[in-house]
Amino acid sequence: QLFWEKRLQGLSASDVSEQIIKSMELPKGLQGVGPGNNDNTLLSAVASALHTSSAPITGQHSAAVEKNPAVWLNTSQPLCKAFIVTDDDIRKQEERVQQVRKKLEEALMADILSR
């Protein structure tokens, strides 16, 4: 189906206690295109593209996709505007990963010490 992501709209992941898990935030430069797009639909599309293909994710390069996405669609790419990942974006993400790793290390050490 052309707009398969639409089937996932309104669905949310939940944990074992049935609490809804907050969806992650997408970068500001990543913007959806197509009918009724939103961040959750875009997140599903990008995650699926990363999972099912080893090709780079670049988005829809044709400006005409805004007028009629069913006609000007590159089906190997998610329904998002074309974007470029900069060295600064990569550096910021590396910093976030290091911060989260440090928090995890601290939590694991606190757990070990409490036992």
Stockholm file with secondary structure:
# STOCKHOLM 1.0

chainA/1-115         QLFWEKRLQGLSASDVSEQIIKSMELPKGLQGVGPGNNDNTLLSAVASALHTSSAPITGQHSAAVEKNPAVWLNTSQPLCKAFIVTDDDIRKQEERVQQVRKKLEEALMADILSR
#=GR chainA/1-115 SS CTTGGGGGTTCCCBCTTCCBCCCCCCCTTCCBCSTTCCHHHHHHHHHHHHHHCCSCCCCBCCGGGGTCTTTSCCTTSCSBBCCCCCHHHHHHHHHHHHHHHHHHHHHHHHHHHHC
#=GC SS_cons         CTTGGGGGTTCCCBCTTCCBCCCCCCCTTCCBCSTTCCHHHHHHHHHHHHHHCCSCCCCBCCGGGGTCTTTSCCTTSCSBBCCCCCHHHHHHHHHHHHHHHHHHHHHHHHHHHHC
//
